[in-house]
Amino acid sequence: MLQKLSEEQIKEYLQSIPLGRLGEPEEIGEIIAFLASDHAGYITGSLIPIDGGLYMG
C-alpha cells in the first residue's frame, strides 16, 4: 500500500498513527484466526479496526 510513497511521506504518515508504526501481517492474521474460532461465536455485524489507533472514534 505504501510502496509508491517516498521515505519522507512514509515518515509523515507514521506520525499520524498513535502507535507510531505500521501493522504486521501476523497481526491481521491473528484477528482473522480469532474471528474464525469458536471464541468469536457470538460476534455478529461488528467492525474491528486494525489501524494502530489511526481512526479512534
N, CA, C, O and CB atoms as a CASP TS submission, in Angstrom:
PFRMAT TS
TARGET T0000
AUTHOR 0000-0000-0000
METHOD Language model
MODEL 1
PARENT N/A
ATOM      1  N   MET     1       0.809  -1.181   0.000  1.00  0.00           N
ATOM      2  CA  MET     1       0.000   0.000   0.000  1.00  0.00           C
ATOM      3  C   MET     1       0.862   1.259   0.000  1.00  0.00           C
ATOM      4  O   MET     1       0.482   2.265  -0.598  1.00  0.00           O
ATOM      5  CB  MET     1      -0.925  -0.010   1.186  1.00  0.00           C
ATOM      6  N   LEU     2       1.979   1.218   0.640  1.00  0.00           N
ATOM      7  CA  LEU     2       2.826   2.402   0.754  1.00  0.00           C
ATOM      8  C   LEU     2       4.017   2.371  -0.199  1.00  0.00           C
ATOM      9  O   LEU     2       4.886   3.239  -0.122  1.00  0.00           O
ATOM     10  CB  LEU     2       3.318   2.542   2.171  1.00  0.00           C
ATOM     11  N   GLN     3       4.072   1.400  -1.085  1.00  0.00           N
ATOM     12  CA  GLN     3       5.236   1.212  -1.955  1.00  0.00           C
ATOM     13  C   GLN     3       5.531   2.414  -2.843  1.00  0.00           C
ATOM     14  O   GLN     3       6.689   2.652  -3.186  1.00  0.00           O
ATOM     15  CB  GLN     3       5.030   0.003  -2.816  1.00  0.00           C
ATOM     16  N   LYS     4       4.519   3.168  -3.219  1.00  0.00           N
ATOM     17  CA  LYS     4       4.727   4.291  -4.134  1.00  0.00           C
ATOM     18  C   LYS     4       5.042   5.596  -3.399  1.00  0.00           C
ATOM     19  O   LYS     4       5.255   6.628  -4.036  1.00  0.00           O
ATOM     20  CB  LYS     4       3.498   4.481  -5.003  1.00  0.00           C
ATOM     21  N   LEU     5       5.073   5.557  -2.067  1.00  0.00           N
ATOM     22  CA  LEU     5       5.370   6.761  -1.295  1.00  0.00           C
ATOM     23  C   LEU     5       6.868   6.898  -1.056  1.00  0.00           C
ATOM     24  O   LEU     5       7.591   5.903  -0.983  1.00  0.00           O
ATOM     25  CB  LEU     5       4.623   6.739   0.041  1.00  0.00           C
ATOM     26  N   SER     6       7.317   8.120  -0.936  1.00  0.00           N
ATOM     27  CA  SER     6       8.729   8.366  -0.618  1.00  0.00           C
ATOM     28  C   SER     6       8.961   8.097   0.867  1.00  0.00           C
ATOM     29  O   SER     6       8.012   7.985   1.643  1.00  0.00           O
ATOM     30  CB  SER     6       9.143   9.831  -0.986  1.00  0.00           C
ATOM     31  N   GLU     7      10.230   7.995   1.252  1.00  0.00           N
ATOM     32  CA  GLU     7      10.580   7.795   2.657  1.00  0.00           C
ATOM     33  C   GLU     7      10.016   8.924   3.522  1.00  0.00           C
ATOM     34  O   GLU     7       9.526   8.681   4.625  1.00  0.00           O
ATOM     35  CB  GLU     7      12.107   7.709   2.823  1.00  0.00           C
ATOM     36  N   GLU     8      10.089  10.147   3.021  1.00  0.00           N
ATOM     37  CA  GLU     8       9.576  11.304   3.756  1.00  0.00           C
ATOM     38  C   GLU     8       8.064  11.209   3.939  1.00  0.00           C
ATOM     39  O   GLU     8       7.552  11.528   5.013  1.00  0.00           O
ATOM     40  CB  GLU     8       9.939  12.607   3.026  1.00  0.00           C
ATOM     41  N   GLN     9       7.351  10.779   2.918  1.00  0.00           N
ATOM     42  CA  GLN     9       5.903  10.624   3.013  1.00  0.00           C
ATOM     43  C   GLN     9       5.528   9.532   4.018  1.00  0.00           C
ATOM     44  O   GLN     9       4.555   9.670   4.759  1.00  0.00           O
ATOM     45  CB  GLN     9       5.312  10.299   1.637  1.00  0.00           C
ATOM     46  N   ILE    10       6.299   8.458   4.037  1.00  0.00           N
ATOM     47  CA  ILE    10       6.039   7.371   4.983  1.00  0.00           C
ATOM     48  C   ILE    10       6.281   7.852   6.411  1.00  0.00           C
ATOM     49  O   ILE    10       5.486   7.553   7.302  1.00  0.00           O
ATOM     50  CB  ILE    10       6.930   6.145   4.669  1.00  0.00           C
ATOM     51  N   LYS    11       7.365   8.591   6.642  1.00  0.00           N
ATOM     52  CA  LYS    11       7.643   9.130   7.978  1.00  0.00           C
ATOM     53  C   LYS    11       6.508  10.038   8.441  1.00  0.00           C
ATOM     54  O   LYS    11       6.100   9.980   9.601  1.00  0.00           O
ATOM     55  CB  LYS    11       8.975   9.904   7.983  1.00  0.00           C
ATOM     56  N   GLU    12       6.002  10.870   7.544  1.00  0.00           N
ATOM     57  CA  GLU    12       4.898  11.766   7.874  1.00  0.00           C
ATOM     58  C   GLU    12       3.633  10.967   8.206  1.00  0.00           C
ATOM     59  O   GLU    12       2.920  11.292   9.155  1.00  0.00           O
ATOM     60  CB  GLU    12       4.627  12.737   6.708  1.00  0.00           C
ATOM     61  N   TYR    13       3.364   9.931   7.425  1.00  0.00           N
ATOM     62  CA  TYR    13       2.206   9.075   7.666  1.00  0.00           C
ATOM     63  C   TYR    13       2.313   8.393   9.027  1.00  0.00           C
ATOM     64  O   TYR    13       1.328   8.330   9.763  1.00  0.00           O
ATOM     65  CB  TYR    13       2.072   8.025   6.553  1.00  0.00           C
ATOM     66  N   LEU    14       3.481   7.886   9.367  1.00  0.00           N
ATOM     67  CA  LEU    14       3.674   7.205  10.643  1.00  0.00           C
ATOM     68  C   LEU    14       3.422   8.124  11.825  1.00  0.00           C
ATOM     69  O   LEU    14       2.997   7.664  12.884  1.00  0.00           O
ATOM     70  CB  LEU    14       5.073   6.642  10.727  1.00  0.00           C
ATOM     71  N   GLN    15       3.675   9.407  11.662  1.00  0.00           N
ATOM     72  CA  GLN    15       3.426  10.358  12.738  1.00  0.00           C
ATOM     73  C   GLN    15       1.940  10.496  13.048  1.00  0.00           C
ATOM     74  O   GLN    15       1.576  10.905  14.151  1.00  0.00           O
ATOM     75  CB  GLN    15       4.002  11.710  12.378  1.00  0.00           C
ATOM     76  N   SER    16       1.082  10.161  12.095  1.00  0.00           N
ATOM     77  CA  SER    16      -0.357  10.261  12.317  1.00  0.00           C
ATOM     78  C   SER    16      -0.941   9.021  12.986  1.00  0.00           C
ATOM     79  O   SER    16      -2.106   9.030  13.384  1.00  0.00           O
ATOM     80  CB  SER    16      -1.057  10.503  11.007  1.00  0.00           C
ATOM     81  N   ILE    17      -0.159   7.964  13.115  1.00  0.00           N
ATOM     82  CA  ILE    17      -0.617   6.718  13.735  1.00  0.00           C
ATOM     83  C   ILE    17      -0.219   6.742  15.209  1.00  0.00           C
ATOM     84  O   ILE    17       0.969   6.824  15.519  1.00  0.00           O
ATOM     85  CB  ILE    17      -0.014   5.461  13.007  1.00  0.00           C
ATOM     86  N   PRO    18      -1.195   6.671  16.132  1.00  0.00           N
ATOM     87  CA  PRO    18      -0.864   6.734  17.553  1.00  0.00           C
ATOM     88  C   PRO    18       0.184   5.709  18.016  1.00  0.00           C
ATOM     89  O   PRO    18       1.004   6.024  18.877  1.00  0.00           O
ATOM     90  CB  PRO    18      -2.109   6.546  18.346  1.00  0.00           C
ATOM     91  N   LEU    19       0.171   4.503  17.465  1.00  0.00           N
ATOM     92  CA  LEU    19       1.179   3.515  17.858  1.00  0.00           C
ATOM     93  C   LEU    19       2.530   3.770  17.206  1.00  0.00           C
ATOM     94  O   LEU    19       3.528   3.171  17.605  1.00  0.00           O
ATOM     95  CB  LEU    19       0.705   2.124  17.506  1.00  0.00           C
ATOM     96  N   GLY    20       2.579   4.646  16.212  1.00  0.00           N
ATOM     97  CA  GLY    20       3.836   5.059  15.601  1.00  0.00           C
ATOM     98  C   GLY    20       4.508   4.039  14.703  1.00  0.00           C
ATOM     99  O   GLY    20       5.707   4.137  14.440  1.00  0.00           O
ATOM    100  N   ARG    21       3.749   3.061  14.231  1.00  0.00           N
ATOM    101  CA  ARG    21       4.335   2.045  13.358  1.00  0.00           C
ATOM    102  C   ARG    21       3.256   1.458  12.472  1.00  0.00           C
ATOM    103  O   ARG    21       2.064   1.631  12.730  1.00  0.00           O
ATOM    104  CB  ARG    21       5.025   0.933  14.182  1.00  0.00           C
ATOM    105  N   LEU    22       3.676   0.765  11.430  1.00  0.00           N
ATOM    106  CA  LEU    22       2.745   0.054  10.572  1.00  0.00           C
ATOM    107  C   LEU    22       2.400  -1.292  11.198  1.00  0.00           C
ATOM    108  O   LEU    22       3.168  -1.840  11.990  1.00  0.00           O
ATOM    109  CB  LEU    22       3.335  -0.134   9.159  1.00  0.00           C
ATOM    110  N   GLY    23       1.253  -1.806  10.835  1.00  0.00           N
ATOM    111  CA  GLY    23       0.863  -3.124  11.316  1.00  0.00           C
ATOM    112  C   GLY    23       1.613  -4.219  10.585  1.00  0.00           C
ATOM    113  O   GLY    23       2.069  -4.036   9.456  1.00  0.00           O
ATOM    114  N   GLU    24       1.731  -5.347  11.239  1.00  0.00           N
ATOM    115  CA  GLU    24       2.397  -6.513  10.658  1.00  0.00           C
ATOM    116  C   GLU    24       1.355  -7.494  10.129  1.00  0.00           C
ATOM    117  O   GLU    24       0.270  -7.590  10.701  1.00  0.00           O
ATOM    118  CB  GLU    24       3.311  -7.203  11.702  1.00  0.00           C
ATOM    119  N   PRO    25       1.650  -8.219   9.062  1.00  0.00           N
ATOM    120  CA  PRO    25       0.697  -9.198   8.532  1.00  0.00           C
ATOM    121  C   PRO    25       0.224 -10.200   9.593  1.00  0.00           C
ATOM    122  O   PRO    25      -0.931 -10.628   9.576  1.00  0.00           O
ATOM    123  CB  PRO    25       1.328  -9.948   7.371  1.00  0.00           C
ATOM    124  N   GLU    26       1.109 -10.567  10.502  1.00  0.00           N
ATOM    125  CA  GLU    26       0.742 -11.519  11.557  1.00  0.00           C
ATOM    126  C   GLU    26      -0.362 -10.958  12.454  1.00  0.00           C
ATOM    127  O   GLU    26      -1.207 -11.705  12.948  1.00  0.00           O
ATOM    128  CB  GLU    26       1.973 -11.877  12.404  1.00  0.00           C
ATOM    129  N   GLU    27      -0.350  -9.649  12.661  1.00  0.00           N
ATOM    130  CA  GLU    27      -1.382  -9.030  13.499  1.00  0.00           C
ATOM    131  C   GLU    27      -2.758  -9.131  12.833  1.00  0.00           C
ATOM    132  O   GLU    27      -3.766  -9.328  13.512  1.00  0.00           O
ATOM    133  CB  GLU    27      -1.034  -7.552  13.779  1.00  0.00           C
ATOM    134  N   ILE    28      -2.797  -8.998  11.531  1.00  0.00           N
ATOM    135  CA  ILE    28      -4.052  -9.166  10.801  1.00  0.00           C
ATOM    136  C   ILE    28      -4.486 -10.629  10.875  1.00  0.00           C
ATOM    137  O   ILE    28      -5.655 -10.927  11.117  1.00  0.00           O
ATOM    138  CB  ILE    28      -3.900  -8.709   9.318  1.00  0.00           C
ATOM    139  N   GLY    29      -3.541 -11.529  10.665  1.00  0.00           N
ATOM    140  CA  GLY    29      -3.836 -12.962  10.723  1.00  0.00           C
ATOM    141  C   GLY    29      -4.375 -13.404  12.071  1.00  0.00           C
ATOM    142  O   GLY    29      -5.248 -14.270  12.136  1.00  0.00           O
ATOM    143  N   GLU    30      -3.864 -12.818  13.150  1.00  0.00           N
ATOM    144  CA  GLU    30      -4.346 -13.181  14.482  1.00  0.00           C
ATOM    145  C   GLU    30      -5.806 -12.792  14.677  1.00  0.00           C
ATOM    146  O   GLU    30      -6.564 -13.536  15.298  1.00  0.00           O
ATOM    147  CB  GLU    30      -3.487 -12.519  15.552  1.00  0.00           C
ATOM    148  N   ILE    31      -6.207 -11.646  14.160  1.00  0.00           N
ATOM    149  CA  ILE    31      -7.610 -11.233  14.250  1.00  0.00           C
ATOM    150  C   ILE    31      -8.487 -12.157  13.419  1.00  0.00           C
ATOM    151  O   ILE    31      -9.568 -12.555  13.854  1.00  0.00           O
ATOM    152  CB  ILE    31      -7.781  -9.772  13.783  1.00  0.00           C
ATOM    153  N   ILE    32      -8.020 -12.498  12.220  1.00  0.00           N
ATOM    154  CA  ILE    32      -8.783 -13.407  11.362  1.00  0.00           C
ATOM    155  C   ILE    32      -8.930 -14.770  12.027  1.00  0.00           C
ATOM    156  O   ILE    32     -10.015 -15.351  12.018  1.00  0.00           O
ATOM    157  CB  ILE    32      -8.104 -13.556   9.987  1.00  0.00           C
ATOM    158  N   ALA    33      -7.848 -15.282  12.604  1.00  0.00           N
ATOM    159  CA  ALA    33      -7.908 -16.583  13.288  1.00  0.00           C
ATOM    160  C   ALA    33      -8.882 -16.530  14.457  1.00  0.00           C
ATOM    161  O   ALA    33      -9.643 -17.472  14.679  1.00  0.00           O
ATOM    162  CB  ALA    33      -6.508 -17.002  13.785  1.00  0.00           C
ATOM    163  N   PHE    34      -8.859 -15.429  15.203  1.00  0.00           N
ATOM    164  CA  PHE    34      -9.802 -15.286  16.317  1.00  0.00           C
ATOM    165  C   PHE    34     -11.238 -15.287  15.812  1.00  0.00           C
ATOM    166  O   PHE    34     -12.085 -15.994  16.358  1.00  0.00           O
ATOM    167  CB  PHE    34      -9.520 -13.995  17.103  1.00  0.00           C
ATOM    168  N   LEU    35     -11.522 -14.504  14.775  1.00  0.00           N
ATOM    169  CA  LEU    35     -12.891 -14.419  14.262  1.00  0.00           C
ATOM    170  C   LEU    35     -13.371 -15.746  13.684  1.00  0.00           C
ATOM    171  O   LEU    35     -14.570 -16.028  13.691  1.00  0.00           O
ATOM    172  CB  LEU    35     -12.983 -13.336  13.200  1.00  0.00           C
ATOM    173  N   ALA    36     -12.452 -16.555  13.190  1.00  0.00           N
ATOM    174  CA  ALA    36     -12.810 -17.862  12.637  1.00  0.00           C
ATOM    175  C   ALA    36     -12.934 -18.938  13.712  1.00  0.00           C
ATOM    176  O   ALA    36     -13.372 -20.053  13.429  1.00  0.00           O
ATOM    177  CB  ALA    36     -11.781 -18.286  11.611  1.00  0.00           C
ATOM    178  N   SER    37     -12.548 -18.607  14.942  1.00  0.00           N
ATOM    179  CA  SER    37     -12.564 -19.598  16.019  1.00  0.00           C
ATOM    180  C   SER    37     -13.896 -19.599  16.765  1.00  0.00           C
ATOM    181  O   SER    37     -14.732 -18.713  16.584  1.00  0.00           O
ATOM    182  CB  SER    37     -11.421 -19.331  16.997  1.00  0.00           C
ATOM    183  N   ASP    38     -14.068 -20.604  17.598  1.00  0.00           N
ATOM    184  CA  ASP    38     -15.260 -20.695  18.446  1.00  0.00           C
ATOM    185  C   ASP    38     -15.316 -19.566  19.471  1.00  0.00           C
ATOM    186  O   ASP    38     -16.389 -19.255  19.986  1.00  0.00           O
ATOM    187  CB  ASP    38     -15.294 -22.042  19.161  1.00  0.00           C
ATOM    188  N   HIS    39     -14.176 -18.951  19.772  1.00  0.00           N
ATOM    189  CA  HIS    39     -14.142 -17.852  20.746  1.00  0.00           C
ATOM    190  C   HIS    39     -14.921 -16.631  20.267  1.00  0.00           C
ATOM    191  O   HIS    39     -15.338 -15.806  21.080  1.00  0.00           O
ATOM    192  CB  HIS    39     -12.701 -17.456  21.036  1.00  0.00           C
ATOM    193  N   ALA    40     -15.118 -16.509  18.971  1.00  0.00           N
ATOM    194  CA  ALA    40     -15.839 -15.362  18.410  1.00  0.00           C
ATOM    195  C   ALA    40     -17.249 -15.750  17.963  1.00  0.00           C
ATOM    196  O   ALA    40     -17.869 -15.046  17.165  1.00  0.00           O
ATOM    197  CB  ALA    40     -15.062 -14.774  17.227  1.00  0.00           C
ATOM    198  N   GLY    41     -17.747 -16.864  18.478  1.00  0.00           N
ATOM    199  CA  GLY    41     -19.029 -17.394  18.048  1.00  0.00           C
ATOM    200  C   GLY    41     -20.226 -16.492  18.283  1.00  0.00           C
ATOM    201  O   GLY    41     -21.266 -16.679  17.652  1.00  0.00           O
ATOM    202  N   TYR    42     -20.105 -15.519  19.176  1.00  0.00           N
ATOM    203  CA  TYR    42     -21.240 -14.645  19.485  1.00  0.00           C
ATOM    204  C   TYR    42     -21.070 -13.252  18.891  1.00  0.00           C
ATOM    205  O   TYR    42     -21.883 -12.365  19.149  1.00  0.00           O
ATOM    206  CB  TYR    42     -21.424 -14.538  20.990  1.00  0.00           C
ATOM    207  N   ILE    43     -20.032 -13.055  18.107  1.00  0.00           N
ATOM    208  CA  ILE    43     -19.794 -11.762  17.462  1.00  0.00           C
ATOM    209  C   ILE    43     -20.529 -11.738  16.127  1.00  0.00           C
ATOM    210  O   ILE    43     -20.361 -12.629  15.294  1.00  0.00           O
ATOM    211  CB  ILE    43     -18.263 -11.502  17.260  1.00  0.00           C
ATOM    212  N   THR    44     -21.344 -10.707  15.938  1.00  0.00           N
ATOM    213  CA  THR    44     -22.040 -10.533  14.668  1.00  0.00           C
ATOM    214  C   THR    44     -22.039  -9.053  14.278  1.00  0.00           C
ATOM    215  O   THR    44     -22.118  -8.180  15.143  1.00  0.00           O
ATOM    216  CB  THR    44     -23.492 -11.076  14.759  1.00  0.00           C
ATOM    217  N   GLY    45     -21.951  -8.780  13.006  1.00  0.00           N
ATOM    218  CA  GLY    45     -22.097  -7.434  12.488  1.00  0.00           C
ATOM    219  C   GLY    45     -21.197  -6.392  13.110  1.00  0.00           C
ATOM    220  O   GLY    45     -21.643  -5.273  13.364  1.00  0.00           O
ATOM    221  N   SER    46     -19.962  -6.719  13.360  1.00  0.00           N
ATOM    222  CA  SER    46     -19.046  -5.789  14.010  1.00  0.00           C
ATOM    223  C   SER    46     -17.939  -5.344  13.065  1.00  0.00           C
ATOM    224  O   SER    46     -17.538  -6.077  12.161  1.00  0.00           O
ATOM    225  CB  SER    46     -18.443  -6.426  15.252  1.00  0.00           C
ATOM    226  N   LEU    47     -17.462  -4.143  13.290  1.00  0.00           N
ATOM    227  CA  LEU    47     -16.268  -3.661  12.602  1.00  0.00           C
ATOM    228  C   LEU    47     -15.119  -3.697  13.586  1.00  0.00           C
ATOM    229  O   LEU    47     -15.254  -3.235  14.719  1.00  0.00           O
ATOM    230  CB  LEU    47     -16.474  -2.222  12.026  1.00  0.00           C
ATOM    231  N   ILE    48     -14.012  -4.232  13.172  1.00  0.00           N
ATOM    232  CA  ILE    48     -12.842  -4.305  14.029  1.00  0.00           C
ATOM    233  C   ILE    48     -11.710  -3.558  13.322  1.00  0.00           C
ATOM    234  O   ILE    48     -11.019  -4.130  12.479  1.00  0.00           O
ATOM    235  CB  ILE    48     -12.446  -5.798  14.340  1.00  0.00           C
ATOM    236  N   PRO    49     -11.521  -2.283  13.663  1.00  0.00           N
ATOM    237  CA  PRO    49     -10.430  -1.542  13.031  1.00  0.00           C
ATOM    238  C   PRO    49      -9.073  -2.087  13.468  1.00  0.00           C
ATOM    239  O   PRO    49      -8.819  -2.265  14.660  1.00  0.00           O
ATOM    240  CB  PRO    49     -10.533  -0.049  13.368  1.00  0.00           C
ATOM    241  N   ILE    50      -8.224  -2.343  12.512  1.00  0.00           N
ATOM    242  CA  ILE    50      -6.869  -2.803  12.795  1.00  0.00           C
ATOM    243  C   ILE    50      -5.952  -1.743  12.192  1.00  0.00           C
ATOM    244  O   ILE    50      -5.379  -1.930  11.118  1.00  0.00           O
ATOM    245  CB  ILE    50      -6.581  -4.264  12.199  1.00  0.00           C
ATOM    246  N   ASP    51      -5.827  -0.620  12.913  1.00  0.00           N
ATOM    247  CA  ASP    51      -5.182   0.543  12.331  1.00  0.00           C
ATOM    248  C   ASP    51      -4.239   1.285  13.286  1.00  0.00           C
ATOM    249  O   ASP    51      -3.857   2.425  13.023  1.00  0.00           O
ATOM    250  CB  ASP    51      -6.224   1.482  11.844  1.00  0.00           C
ATOM    251  N   GLY    52      -3.872   0.646  14.372  1.00  0.00           N
ATOM    252  CA  GLY    52      -2.933   1.274  15.301  1.00  0.00           C
ATOM    253  C   GLY    52      -3.477   2.511  15.994  1.00  0.00           C
ATOM    254  O   GLY    52      -2.712   3.316  16.524  1.00  0.00           O
ATOM    255  N   GLY    53      -4.797   2.665  15.992  1.00  0.00           N
ATOM    256  CA  GLY    53      -5.419   3.806  16.633  1.00  0.00           C
ATOM    257  C   GLY    53      -5.629   4.996  15.711  1.00  0.00           C
ATOM    258  O   GLY    53      -6.005   6.074  16.172  1.00  0.00           O
ATOM    259  N   LEU    54      -5.391   4.817  14.415  1.00  0.00           N
ATOM    260  CA  LEU    54      -5.484   5.905  13.453  1.00  0.00           C
ATOM    261  C   LEU    54      -6.863   6.547  13.425  1.00  0.00           C
ATOM    262  O   LEU    54      -6.983   7.771  13.372  1.00  0.00           O
ATOM    263  CB  LEU    54      -5.133   5.404  12.082  1.00  0.00           C
ATOM    264  N   TYR    55      -7.895   5.727  13.460  1.00  0.00           N
ATOM    265  CA  TYR    55      -9.261   6.255  13.391  1.00  0.00           C
ATOM    266  C   TYR    55     -10.019   5.969  14.662  1.00  0.00           C
ATOM    267  O   TYR    55     -11.042   5.285  14.632  1.00  0.00           O
ATOM    268  CB  TYR    55     -10.006   5.667  12.204  1.00  0.00           C
ATOM    269  N   MET    56      -9.544   6.473  15.762  1.00  0.00           N
ATOM    270  CA  MET    56     -10.253   6.292  17.023  1.00  0.00           C
ATOM    271  C   MET    56     -11.514   7.139  16.999  1.00  0.00           C
ATOM    272  O   MET    56     -11.489   8.299  16.587  1.00  0.00           O
ATOM    273  CB  MET    56      -9.354   6.667  18.234  1.00  0.00           C
ATOM    274  N   GLY    57     -12.601   6.557  17.438  1.00  0.00           N
ATOM    275  CA  GLY    57     -13.841   7.314  17.380  1.00  0.00           C
ATOM    276  C   GLY    57     -14.637   7.232  18.561  1.00  0.00           C
ATOM    277  O   GLY    57     -15.709   7.833  18.625  1.00  0.00           O
TER
END
